[in-house]
Amino acid sequence: MSVDEQILIQRGDAELDKTISIFKKRKFERHKDWDLRMKELDRNLNKASNKNPFQMLHGYSPRFNNGILGKQADESSEGWTDPAEIQTSSHERIENMQKKMKDAYNKKKCVTTTYKSGQAVVMKNDFVTDR
């Protein structure tokens, strides 16, 4: 192994160690208070399904007694819906979103030229010389 390769490996190891230590600090700083955010997570809407986790599991949105959330829950209360229906509609919505993302990705890519078997093709090579 050459000296250059050894330097690159040592530098790569140092960068990797630095990245891992930063990740560990971020991950484990708040490990003691993870349960304090559970109520917030139950209320937040999932972007893909447009429902909160509680509604996905139980079929209705809970009433929140504190502040404006309780008023919003009463106004927008739709009653009970079968969780299987909610999950099916969410699954369909996710599939539609994935299809749209796939179409948008494929739209940006150029279409390749395809040739049939036996078709004559002329290829041109531009040779680049160092001189």
Secondary structure, DSSP 8 states (H G I E B T S, - for coil): --HHHHHHHHHHHHHHHHHHHHHHHHHHTTGGGGGGGHHHHHHS--TTTSS-HHHHHHSS-----STHHHHHHHHT------HHHHHHHHHHHHHHHHHHHHHHHHHHS-------TT-------------
